[in-house]
Amino acid sequence: MTTTGTISTILHHKGSTVWTISAKATVFEAIQLLAEKNIGALPVMEGDRLIGIFSERDYTRKIALEGKSSKTTPLREIISTAVIAVTPHHTIEEAMRLMTEKRIRHLPVMDGDKMVGFVSIGDMVNWIISAQSATIDQMKSYLAGR
């Protein structure tokens, strides 16, 4: 099955609210926000500019395993700065392929220099499940003669 649709379709359904954090914050503050919002990653901003991504994976590998203090370590020191992004016009299939190849779970959605959304692998899976369910319902209706 091909996954037709674009990233803008996902943003339209899930909304474009994006929780972000300042590069000046501590790792502890970032972890608190992840827990409070029940999310797995945060875009890290310097003003209006995206400078990196902080994820649970960054915390476990760069703080917990190295014995650093999350309360005193600045977020800027451990974020992933090689940001891989998509545009609203990328297809869902292209975004999923990119996530798989790069072994990442979150993608900022950029329109030029402006971040317009943030999608996760969970968003992609939920969209695919919904699309498959709608297709199955349409086929059942067709076969039933409705």
N, C-alpha and C positions, 0 to 999 in steps of 0.2 A: 504494500500500500504506500502510495506517495503521500507526503504530508503537505497538502497545498495550504497556502495561507502565508501571511507575512508576520513579522514581529509586531507590526502595528496592530494586527488582529488580536494578538495576545494582550498587548497594552490596552486595547479598547475594552476587552473583557475583564482584565484584572485591575485596571486603573493605572494611572501613571504616578501615583504617590511613591516617592523614593525616600527612604530613611538614609541620611548621610551623616558623616561625622567629620569634624575638623581635624586636620593633620596635627594640630596642637594638643589634642586630647591624649589621655593616657590609654594604654591597652585596657586597663580596668574599666574605664569609662565606656570603651567600645564594647567590651564584654557585657556590661550592664545593659547597654542599648540592644544588643543582640538578644539577650534574654527577655527584656521588656517587650520587644516587638515580635519575639518568636521567629527570628530570621537567622540565616546562616552566614550572611556577609553584608558588609557595608562599603559603599563607595566613600573614599576619603577625599575630602575637598580642601582646597586652598582658595578661599573666596568662592568664586563660581567655577573654578577650574578643577576638573577631576585629575588627581595626581596618583591615585592608586586604589587598591581594593584591600580590605581587611576581612579575613574569613576565620571561621573556627579552626581551620587547618593551620593558618598562620599562628594562631595562639598556641595550639598544641605543639607544633614543631619548633617555633622560635621563642617561646616563653616557657611553657611547662617542661619540655624536654631539656632545655638549656638551663633550667633553674633560675631564670630571671624573675624579677618582681613585676607583676602586671600593674601594680599601683604606682610604680616609679618609672616604668619604661614608657617613653613617648611613642605614640603610635607610628609616627614618621619613621622610626628606626626599624620597624619590622614589616611594614606593608609591602605587598607585591606591587611594584611600580611598572612592570611590563604589562600594561593593561591591554587586553584584547577586547574589542568592542564590535558591535554590529550597529546597523542603521535600522530605522523602522521598515525599510524596504527589503531587507534581507528576508529570504524565505525561512520558514521554521525549519525546514530540512537542512538548509545551509548552516543555520545557527546550531542545530543539534550536532551536525558533522564537526563543526568548529570546536564545540565543547568536548566532544569525544576525542578528537585528535589532540587537543591541547590539554586534556585532562583537567578541565575546569568546570565548575558548577554554576557560575554566575557570570552574566554578561551585561555591561552597561550598554544602553541603547543611546547612540549619539546622533545628533543632527548637526553636523559641522562640529563646532567646539562645545555645543550645549548638550548636556545629558538630559534626555527626555524620558528615560525609563531605565528599569533594571529588571532583567529576567533571569530566572533560575531554571535548572533542569526540571524541577518540580512543576514549574509553570508550563514547560514544554510537554511533559508527560500528561498533565491534566488536560491540556488542549487536545492532545492526540486521543485520549480516552473519550472526551466529549465528541470529537469529530467522528470517531468510530461508532459511538453509540447512536449518533444522529444518522449515520449511514445505514446501520442495522435497522433502525426504526423505519427509515424510508423503504428499505428492501422488504421488510415485513408488510408494510402497507401496500406496496406494489404487488407482492405475491398474493395478498389477501383480496386484491381487486378493489382497493379503496382509492 
